[in-house]
Protein backbone atom coordinates (compact mmCIF):
# COMPACT_ATOMS: atom_id res chain seq x y z
CA UNK A 1 0.00 0.00 0.00
CA UNK A 2 1.63 3.17 -1.17
CA UNK A 3 0.74 5.24 1.88
CA UNK A 4 2.32 2.63 4.10
CA UNK A 5 5.70 3.07 2.47
CA UNK A 6 6.32 6.45 4.06
CA UNK A 7 7.57 7.09 7.57
CA UNK A 8 9.39 3.82 8.13
CA UNK A 9 6.74 1.60 6.59
CA UNK A 10 3.80 3.12 8.46
CA UNK A 11 0.93 5.14 7.06
CA UNK A 12 0.26 8.48 8.73
CA UNK A 13 -3.21 8.56 10.28
CA UNK A 14 -4.40 12.14 10.52
CA UNK A 15 -8.17 11.86 10.76
CA UNK A 16 -10.04 11.47 14.02
CA UNK A 17 -11.62 8.15 13.12
CA UNK A 18 -8.98 5.46 12.66
CA UNK A 19 -11.67 3.09 11.48
CA UNK A 20 -12.78 5.46 8.72
CA UNK A 21 -9.24 6.39 7.72
CA UNK A 22 -8.14 2.78 7.35
CA UNK A 23 -11.28 1.90 5.37
CA UNK A 24 -10.74 4.90 3.06
CA UNK A 25 -7.07 4.04 2.53
CA UNK A 26 -7.83 0.40 1.67
CA UNK A 27 -10.68 1.43 -0.60
CA UNK A 28 -8.44 3.85 -2.51
CA UNK A 29 -5.81 1.11 -2.92
CA UNK A 30 -8.41 -1.25 -4.38
CA UNK A 31 -9.93 1.42 -6.64
CA UNK A 32 -6.52 2.30 -8.08
CA UNK A 33 -5.71 -1.35 -8.77
CA UNK A 34 -2.74 -1.35 -6.40
CA UNK A 35 -4.39 -3.92 -4.16
CA UNK A 36 -5.13 -6.79 -6.57
CA UNK A 37 -8.13 -9.08 -6.70
CA UNK A 38 -7.54 -12.22 -4.67
CA UNK A 39 -5.21 -10.50 -2.18
CA UNK A 40 -5.88 -11.94 1.28
CA UNK A 41 -4.94 -10.32 4.58
CA UNK A 42 -5.70 -10.58 8.28
CA UNK A 43 -6.71 -8.05 10.90
CA UNK A 44 -3.24 -8.27 12.46
CA UNK A 45 -1.54 -7.54 9.15
CA UNK A 46 -3.61 -4.40 8.56
CA UNK A 47 -3.12 -3.27 12.16
CA UNK A 48 0.65 -3.66 11.77
CA UNK A 49 0.75 -1.83 8.44
CA UNK A 50 -1.07 1.22 9.79
CA UNK A 51 0.40 1.11 13.29
CA UNK A 52 -2.93 0.84 15.09
CA UNK A 53 -4.58 -1.62 17.45
CA UNK A 54 -6.61 -4.55 16.19
CA UNK A 55 -9.97 -2.93 16.99
CA UNK A 56 -10.06 -0.11 14.39
CA UNK A 57 -8.40 -2.39 11.82
CA UNK A 58 -11.08 -5.06 12.35
CA UNK A 59 -13.88 -2.46 12.23
CA UNK A 60 -12.57 -1.03 8.96
CA UNK A 61 -12.34 -4.46 7.34
CA UNK A 62 -15.82 -5.41 8.54
CA UNK A 63 -17.20 -2.13 7.14
CA UNK A 64 -15.66 -2.80 3.72
CA UNK A 65 -16.97 -6.38 3.75
CA UNK A 66 -20.47 -5.11 4.57
CA UNK A 67 -20.24 -2.86 1.51
CA UNK A 68 -19.28 -5.79 -0.72
CA UNK A 69 -15.78 -4.39 -1.28
CA UNK A 70 -14.10 -7.23 0.63
CA UNK A 71 -14.97 -10.88 1.14
CA UNK A 72 -14.84 -12.21 4.70
CA UNK A 73 -13.45 -15.76 4.77
CA UNK A 74 -13.63 -17.81 7.98
CA UNK A 75 -10.18 -18.57 9.38
CA UNK A 76 -8.51 -16.76 6.44
CA UNK A 77 -9.26 -13.11 7.05
CA UNK A 78 -10.45 -10.86 4.22
CA UNK A 79 -9.97 -11.08 0.46
CA UNK A 80 -10.25 -8.50 -2.32
CA UNK A 81 -13.06 -9.69 -4.66
CA UNK A 82 -12.56 -10.24 -8.35
CA UNK A 83 -15.09 -8.51 -10.61
CA UNK A 84 -15.65 -10.13 -14.02
CA UNK A 85 -16.87 -8.45 -17.20
CA UNK A 86 -20.38 -9.72 -16.48
CA UNK A 87 -20.15 -8.22 -12.97
CA UNK A 88 -19.10 -4.93 -14.48
CA UNK A 89 -22.03 -4.92 -16.92
CA UNK A 90 -24.43 -5.41 -14.00
CA UNK A 91 -22.75 -2.57 -12.11
CA UNK A 92 -22.88 -0.41 -15.24
CA UNK A 93 -26.57 -1.15 -15.87
CA UNK A 94 -27.48 -0.29 -12.27
CA UNK A 95 -25.47 2.93 -12.46
CA UNK A 96 -27.05 3.93 -15.77
CA UNK A 97 -30.63 3.28 -14.69
CA UNK A 98 -30.13 5.11 -11.42
CA UNK A 99 -28.52 8.20 -12.92
CA UNK A 100 -30.94 8.38 -15.85
CA UNK A 101 -33.98 8.11 -13.59
CA UNK A 102 -32.58 10.74 -11.22
CA UNK A 103 -31.85 13.18 -14.06
CA UNK A 104 -35.28 12.70 -15.65
CA UNK A 105 -36.92 13.23 -12.28
CA UNK A 106 -35.03 16.48 -11.76
CA UNK A 107 -35.85 17.70 -15.26
CA UNK A 108 -39.56 17.14 -14.57
CA UNK A 109 -39.44 19.21 -11.38
CA UNK A 110 -38.98 22.83 -12.40
CA UNK A 111 -39.12 23.94 -8.77
CA UNK A 112 -36.48 21.50 -7.53
CA UNK A 113 -34.01 23.11 -5.17
CA UNK A 114 -30.35 22.54 -5.94
CA UNK A 115 -27.78 23.02 -3.21
CA UNK A 116 -25.97 25.90 -4.89
CA UNK A 117 -23.68 26.36 -1.87
CA UNK A 118 -21.77 23.28 -3.07
CA UNK A 119 -20.92 24.74 -6.49
CA UNK A 120 -17.47 26.16 -5.57
CA UNK A 121 -16.46 22.80 -4.07
CA UNK A 122 -17.85 20.97 -7.10
CA UNK A 123 -15.85 23.22 -9.43
CA UNK A 124 -12.63 22.54 -7.50
CA UNK A 125 -13.23 18.81 -7.59
CA UNK A 126 -14.00 18.97 -11.32
CA UNK A 127 -10.74 20.81 -12.02
CA UNK A 128 -8.73 18.30 -9.95
CA UNK A 129 -10.32 15.27 -11.65
CA UNK A 130 -9.92 16.72 -15.15
CA UNK A 131 -6.25 17.59 -14.53
CA UNK A 132 -5.52 14.08 -13.29
CA UNK A 133 -7.29 12.54 -16.30
CA UNK A 134 -5.41 14.69 -18.81
CA UNK A 135 -2.10 13.97 -17.09
CA UNK A 136 -2.79 10.23 -16.94
CA UNK A 137 -2.37 10.16 -13.14
CA UNK A 138 -4.52 7.13 -12.38
CA UNK A 139 -3.65 7.04 -8.67
CA UNK A 140 -4.91 10.60 -8.27
CA UNK A 141 -7.82 10.32 -10.69
CA UNK A 142 -9.70 7.51 -8.97
CA UNK A 143 -10.09 9.48 -5.73
CA UNK A 144 -10.78 12.82 -7.43
CA UNK A 145 -13.33 11.28 -9.79
CA UNK A 146 -15.19 9.51 -6.98
CA UNK A 147 -15.38 12.65 -4.85
CA UNK A 148 -16.47 14.77 -7.83
CA UNK A 149 -19.45 12.54 -8.61
CA UNK A 150 -20.42 12.32 -4.95
CA UNK A 151 -20.42 16.11 -4.75
CA UNK A 152 -22.37 16.43 -8.03
CA UNK A 153 -25.09 14.11 -6.73
CA UNK A 154 -25.20 16.11 -3.49
CA UNK A 155 -25.69 19.35 -5.47
CA UNK A 156 -28.64 17.71 -7.21
CA UNK A 157 -30.16 17.02 -3.83
CA UNK A 158 -30.48 13.33 -2.94
CA UNK A 159 -27.94 11.93 -0.51
CA UNK A 160 -29.13 8.33 -0.82
CA UNK A 161 -28.66 8.40 -4.58
CA UNK A 162 -25.24 10.01 -4.05
CA UNK A 163 -24.20 7.24 -1.65
CA UNK A 164 -25.41 4.41 -3.87
CA UNK A 165 -23.82 5.85 -7.01
CA UNK A 166 -20.57 6.29 -5.09
CA UNK A 167 -20.65 2.62 -4.11
CA UNK A 168 -21.24 1.58 -7.74
CA UNK A 169 -18.39 3.78 -8.99
CA UNK A 170 -15.99 2.29 -6.46
CA UNK A 171 -16.75 -1.16 -7.87
CA UNK A 172 -16.44 0.18 -11.43
CA UNK A 173 -12.94 1.46 -10.66
CA UNK A 174 -12.01 -1.79 -8.91
CA UNK A 175 -12.76 -3.53 -12.20
CA UNK A 176 -11.33 -0.93 -14.59
CA UNK A 177 -8.11 0.26 -12.92
CA UNK A 178 -6.25 -3.09 -13.01
CA UNK A 179 -6.98 -3.37 -16.74
CA UNK A 180 -5.69 0.16 -17.32
CA UNK A 181 -2.50 -0.67 -15.42
CA UNK A 182 -2.05 -4.01 -17.17
CA UNK A 183 -2.28 -2.39 -20.60
CA UNK A 184 0.67 -0.14 -19.77
CA UNK A 185 1.50 2.91 -21.83
CA UNK A 186 0.77 6.57 -21.25
CA UNK A 187 -2.73 7.19 -19.85
CA UNK A 188 -2.60 10.95 -20.45
CA UNK A 189 -5.80 12.08 -22.15
CA UNK A 190 -7.21 8.54 -22.19
CA UNK A 191 -9.80 8.77 -19.40
CA UNK A 192 -12.94 10.94 -19.38
CA UNK A 193 -12.14 14.57 -18.53
CA UNK A 194 -15.37 16.55 -19.11
CA UNK A 195 -16.07 17.15 -15.41
CA UNK A 196 -15.90 20.92 -15.89
CA UNK A 197 -18.49 20.80 -18.68
CA UNK A 198 -20.98 19.15 -16.35
CA UNK A 199 -20.41 21.87 -13.74
CA UNK A 200 -21.04 24.49 -16.45
CA UNK A 201 -24.38 22.88 -17.30
CA UNK A 202 -25.43 22.64 -13.65
CA UNK A 203 -24.39 26.24 -12.97
CA UNK A 204 -26.40 27.39 -16.01
CA UNK A 205 -29.47 25.53 -14.64
CA UNK A 206 -29.40 23.49 -17.85
CA UNK A 207 -30.97 20.25 -16.60
CA UNK A 208 -31.17 18.66 -20.03
CA UNK A 209 -27.60 19.62 -20.87
CA UNK A 210 -26.41 18.11 -17.58
CA UNK A 211 -28.38 14.94 -18.38
CA UNK A 212 -26.67 14.66 -21.78
CA UNK A 213 -23.20 15.05 -20.24
CA UNK A 214 -23.92 12.34 -17.64
CA UNK A 215 -25.20 10.01 -20.37
CA UNK A 216 -22.06 10.69 -22.42
CA UNK A 217 -19.92 9.83 -19.39
CA UNK A 218 -21.64 6.48 -18.84
CA UNK A 219 -21.50 5.66 -22.55
CA UNK A 220 -17.81 6.59 -22.74
CA UNK A 221 -17.04 4.32 -19.78
CA UNK A 222 -18.57 1.13 -21.17
CA UNK A 223 -17.41 1.67 -24.77
CA UNK A 224 -13.87 2.48 -23.66
CA UNK A 225 -13.57 -0.68 -21.55
CA UNK A 226 -15.20 -2.83 -24.23
CA UNK A 227 -12.58 -1.68 -26.75
CA UNK A 228 -9.74 -2.26 -24.29
CA UNK A 229 -10.90 -5.77 -23.44
CA UNK A 230 -12.16 -6.78 -26.88
CA UNK A 231 -15.72 -7.27 -25.62
CA UNK A 232 -18.98 -6.94 -27.52
CA UNK A 233 -21.77 -4.62 -26.43
CA UNK A 234 -24.44 -6.05 -28.73
CA UNK A 235 -26.50 -7.49 -25.89
CA UNK A 236 -26.29 -4.46 -23.57
CA UNK A 237 -29.84 -3.20 -23.97
CA UNK A 238 -29.40 -0.23 -21.61
CA UNK A 239 -27.18 1.50 -24.19
CA UNK A 240 -30.33 2.58 -26.05
CA UNK A 241 -31.21 4.71 -23.06
CA UNK A 242 -27.88 6.53 -23.25
CA UNK A 243 -28.00 7.08 -27.00
CA UNK A 244 -31.51 8.46 -27.28
CA UNK A 245 -31.90 12.26 -27.48
CA UNK A 246 -32.39 14.13 -24.23
CA UNK A 247 -34.54 17.24 -24.18
CA UNK A 248 -37.73 18.81 -22.92
CA UNK A 249 -40.85 16.69 -23.39
CA UNK A 250 -42.99 17.63 -26.39
CA UNK A 251 -45.85 19.99 -25.65
CA UNK A 252 -49.12 18.22 -24.96
CA UNK A 253 -51.50 18.23 -27.90
CA UNK A 254 -55.10 19.09 -27.01
CA UNK A 255 -57.71 17.39 -29.18
CA UNK A 256 -59.85 19.88 -31.05
CA UNK A 257 -63.61 19.39 -31.10
CA UNK A 258 -65.14 18.53 -34.45
CA UNK A 259 -66.74 21.45 -36.25
CA UNK A 260 -70.28 22.09 -35.03
CA UNK A 261 -73.13 21.31 -37.40
CA UNK A 262 -74.74 24.43 -38.85
CA UNK A 263 -77.68 25.57 -36.76
CA UNK A 264 -80.77 27.15 -38.24
CA UNK A 265 -80.85 30.87 -37.60
CA UNK A 266 -84.31 30.69 -36.13
CA UNK A 267 -83.43 27.99 -33.59
CA UNK A 268 -83.64 29.20 -30.01
CA UNK A 269 -80.43 29.41 -28.00
CA UNK A 270 -80.66 27.84 -24.58
CA UNK A 271 -78.52 25.99 -22.07
CA UNK A 272 -79.12 22.72 -23.85
CA UNK A 273 -77.80 24.20 -27.09
CA UNK A 274 -74.44 25.47 -25.69
CA UNK A 275 -71.57 22.98 -26.40
CA UNK A 276 -70.06 21.59 -23.22
CA UNK A 277 -66.31 22.30 -22.84
CA UNK A 278 -64.02 19.39 -23.67
CA UNK A 279 -61.68 18.18 -20.91
CA UNK A 280 -58.28 16.68 -21.76
CA UNK A 281 -56.77 14.86 -18.74
CA UNK A 282 -53.45 15.97 -18.04
CA UNK A 283 -8.73 -15.36 -10.09
CA UNK A 284 -9.10 -16.27 -7.18
CA UNK A 285 -5.93 -15.60 -5.06
CA UNK A 286 -3.03 -13.46 -6.21
CA UNK A 287 0.46 -13.24 -4.78
CA UNK A 288 0.96 -11.44 -1.45
CA UNK A 289 1.07 -7.68 -1.61
CA UNK A 290 4.13 -5.72 -0.47
CA UNK A 291 2.99 -2.45 1.18
CA UNK A 292 4.52 0.65 -0.33
CA UNK A 293 5.71 -0.95 -3.56
CA UNK A 294 2.48 -0.88 -5.55
CA UNK A 295 3.23 -4.43 -6.72
CA UNK A 296 2.53 -7.92 -5.37
CA UNK A 297 5.42 -9.43 -3.44
CA UNK A 298 7.09 -12.61 -4.54
CA UNK A 299 7.17 -15.76 -2.54
CA UNK A 300 3.68 -17.15 -2.87
C-alpha positions in Angstrom: 0.0 0.0 0.0 1.6 3.2 -1.2 0.7 5.2 1.9 2.3 2.6 4.1 5.7 3.1 2.5 6.3 6.4 4.1 7.6 7.1 7.6 9.4 3.8 8.1 6.7 1.6 6.6 3.8 3.1 8.5 0.9 5.1 7.1 0.3 8.5 8.7 -3.2 8.6 10.3 -4.4 12.1 10.5 -8.2 11.9 10.8 -10.0 11.5 14.0 -11.6 8.1 13.1 -9.0 5.5 12.7 -11.7 3.1 11.5 -12.8 5.5 8.7 -9.2 6.4 7.7 -8.1 2.8 7.4 -11.3 1.9 5.4 -10.7 4.9 3.1 -7.1 4.0 2.5 -7.8 0.4 1.7 -10.7 1.4 -0.6 -8.4 3.8 -2.5 -5.8 1.1 -2.9 -8.4 -1.3 -4.4 -9.9 1.4 -6.6 -6.5 2.3 -8.1 -5.7 -1.3 -8.8 -2.7 -1.4 -6.4 -4.4 -3.9 -4.2 -5.1 -6.8 -6.6 -8.1 -9.1 -6.7 -7.5 -12.2 -4.7 -5.2 -10.5 -2.2 -5.9 -11.9 1.3 -4.9 -10.3 4.6 -5.7 -10.6 8.3 -6.7 -8.0 10.9 -3.2 -8.3 12.5 -1.5 -7.5 9.1 -3.6 -4.4 8.6 -3.1 -3.3 12.2 0.7 -3.7 11.8 0.7 -1.8 8.4 -1.1 1.2 9.8 0.4 1.1 13.3 -2.9 0.8 15.1 -4.6 -1.6 17.4 -6.6 -4.5 16.2 -10.0 -2.9 17.0 -10.1 -0.1 14.4 -8.4 -2.4 11.8 -11.1 -5.1 12.3 -13.9 -2.5 12.2 -12.6 -1.0 9.0 -12.3 -4.5 7.3 -15.8 -5.4 8.5 -17.2 -2.1 7.1 -15.7 -2.8 3.7 -17.0 -6.4 3.8 -20.5 -5.1 4.6 -20.2 -2.9 1.5 -19.3 -5.8 -0.7 -15.8 -4.4 -1.3 -14.1 -7.2 0.6 -15.0 -10.9 1.1 -14.8 -12.2 4.7 -13.4 -15.8 4.8 -13.6 -17.8 8.0 -10.2 -18.6 9.4 -8.5 -16.8 6.4 -9.3 -13.1 7.1 -10.4 -10.9 4.2 -10.0 -11.1 0.5 -10.2 -8.5 -2.3 -13.1 -9.7 -4.7 -12.6 -10.2 -8.4 -15.1 -8.5 -10.6 -15.6 -10.1 -14.0 -16.9 -8.4 -17.2 -20.4 -9.7 -16.5 -20.1 -8.2 -13.0 -19.1 -4.9 -14.5 -22.0 -4.9 -16.9 -24.4 -5.4 -14.0 -22.8 -2.6 -12.1 -22.9 -0.4 -15.2 -26.6 -1.2 -15.9 -27.5 -0.3 -12.3 -25.5 2.9 -12.5 -27.0 3.9 -15.8 -30.6 3.3 -14.7 -30.1 5.1 -11.4 -28.5 8.2 -12.9 -30.9 8.4 -15.8 -34.0 8.1 -13.6 -32.6 10.7 -11.2 -31.8 13.2 -14.1 -35.3 12.7 -15.7 -36.9 13.2 -12.3 -35.0 16.5 -11.8 -35.9 17.7 -15.3 -39.6 17.1 -14.6 -39.4 19.2 -11.4 -39.0 22.8 -12.4 -39.1 23.9 -8.8 -36.5 21.5 -7.5 -34.0 23.1 -5.2 -30.4 22.5 -5.9 -27.8 23.0 -3.2 -26.0 25.9 -4.9 -23.7 26.4 -1.9 -21.8 23.3 -3.1 -20.9 24.7 -6.5 -17.5 26.2 -5.6 -16.5 22.8 -4.1 -17.9 21.0 -7.1 -15.9 23.2 -9.4 -12.6 22.5 -7.5 -13.2 18.8 -7.6 -14.0 19.0 -11.3 -10.7 20.8 -12.0 -8.7 18.3 -10.0 -10.3 15.3 -11.6 -9.9 16.7 -15.2 -6.2 17.6 -14.5 -5.5 14.1 -13.3 -7.3 12.5 -16.3 -5.4 14.7 -18.8 -2.1 14.0 -17.1 -2.8 10.2 -16.9 -2.4 10.2 -13.1 -4.5 7.1 -12.4 -3.7 7.0 -8.7 -4.9 10.6 -8.3 -7.8 10.3 -10.7 -9.7 7.5 -9.0 -10.1 9.5 -5.7 -10.8 12.8 -7.4 -13.3 11.3 -9.8 -15.2 9.5 -7.0 -15.4 12.7 -4.9 -16.5 14.8 -7.8 -19.4 12.5 -8.6 -20.4 12.3 -5.0 -20.4 16.1 -4.8 -22.4 16.4 -8.0 -25.1 14.1 -6.7 -25.2 16.1 -3.5 -25.7 19.4 -5.5 -28.6 17.7 -7.2 -30.2 17.0 -3.8 -30.5 13.3 -2.9 -27.9 11.9 -0.5 -29.1 8.3 -0.8 -28.7 8.4 -4.6 -25.2 10.0 -4.0 -24.2 7.2 -1.6 -25.4 4.4 -3.9 -23.8 5.9 -7.0 -20.6 6.3 -5.1 -20.7 2.6 -4.1 -21.2 1.6 -7.7 -18.4 3.8 -9.0 -16.0 2.3 -6.5 -16.7 -1.2 -7.9 -16.4 0.2 -11.4 -12.9 1.5 -10.7 -12.0 -1.8 -8.9 -12.8 -3.5 -12.2 -11.3 -0.9 -14.6 -8.1 0.3 -12.9 -6.3 -3.1 -13.0 -7.0 -3.4 -16.7 -5.7 0.2 -17.3 -2.5 -0.7 -15.4 -2.0 -4.0 -17.2 -2.3 -2.4 -20.6 0.7 -0.1 -19.8 1.5 2.9 -21.8 0.8 6.6 -21.3 -2.7 7.2 -19.9 -2.6 10.9 -20.5 -5.8 12.1 -22.1 -7.2 8.5 -22.2 -9.8 8.8 -19.4 -12.9 10.9 -19.4 -12.1 14.6 -18.5 -15.4 16.5 -19.1 -16.1 17.2 -15.4 -15.9 20.9 -15.9 -18.5 20.8 -18.7 -21.0 19.1 -16.4 -20.4 21.9 -13.7 -21.0 24.5 -16.5 -24.4 22.9 -17.3 -25.4 22.6 -13.6 -24.4 26.2 -13.0 -26.4 27.4 -16.0 -29.5 25.5 -14.6 -29.4 23.5 -17.9 -31.0 20.2 -16.6 -31.2 18.7 -20.0 -27.6 19.6 -20.9 -26.4 18.1 -17.6 -28.4 14.9 -18.4 -26.7 14.7 -21.8 -23.2 15.1 -20.2 -23.9 12.3 -17.6 -25.2 10.0 -20.4 -22.1 10.7 -22.4 -19.9 9.8 -19.4 -21.6 6.5 -18.8 -21.5 5.7 -22.6 -17.8 6.6 -22.7 -17.0 4.3 -19.8 -18.6 1.1 -21.2 -17.4 1.7 -24.8 -13.9 2.5 -23.7 -13.6 -0.7 -21.6 -15.2 -2.8 -24.2 -12.6 -1.7 -26.8 -9.7 -2.3 -24.3 -10.9 -5.8 -23.4 -12.2 -6.8 -26.9 -15.7 -7.3 -25.6 -19.0 -6.9 -27.5 -21.8 -4.6 -26.4 -24.4 -6.1 -28.7 -26.5 -7.5 -25.9 -26.3 -4.5 -23.6 -29.8 -3.2 -24.0 -29.4 -0.2 -21.6 -27.2 1.5 -24.2 -30.3 2.6 -26.1 -31.2 4.7 -23.1 -27.9 6.5 -23.3 -28.0 7.1 -27.0 -31.5 8.5 -27.3 -31.9 12.3 -27.5 -32.4 14.1 -24.2 -34.5 17.2 -24.2 -37.7 18.8 -22.9 -40.9 16.7 -23.4 -43.0 17.6 -26.4 -45.8 20.0 -25.6 -49.1 18.2 -25.0 -51.5 18.2 -27.9 -55.1 19.1 -27.0 -57.7 17.4 -29.2 -59.8 19.9 -31.1 -63.6 19.4 -31.1 -65.1 18.5 -34.4 -66.7 21.5 -36.3 -70.3 22.1 -35.0 -73.1 21.3 -37.4 -74.7 24.4 -38.9 -77.7 25.6 -36.8 -80.8 27.2 -38.2 -80.8 30.9 -37.6 -84.3 30.7 -36.1 -83.4 28.0 -33.6 -83.6 29.2 -30.0 -80.4 29.4 -28.0 -80.7 27.8 -24.6 -78.5 26.0 -22.1 -79.1 22.7 -23.8 -77.8 24.2 -27.1 -74.4 25.5 -25.7 -71.6 23.0 -26.4 -70.1 21.6 -23.2 -66.3 22.3 -22.8 -64.0 19.4 -23.7 -61.7 18.2 -20.9 -58.3 16.7 -21.8 -56.8 14.9 -18.7 -53.4 16.0 -18.0 -8.7 -15.4 -10.1 -9.1 -16.3 -7.2 -5.9 -15.6 -5.1 -3.0 -13.5 -6.2 0.5 -13.2 -4.8 1.0 -11.4 -1.4 1.1 -7.7 -1.6 4.1 -5.7 -0.5 3.0 -2.4 1.2 4.5 0.6 -0.3 5.7 -0.9 -3.6 2.5 -0.9 -5.6 3.2 -4.4 -6.7 2.5 -7.9 -5.4 5.4 -9.4 -3.4 7.1 -12.6 -4.5 7.2 -15.8 -2.5 3.7 -17.2 -2.9 
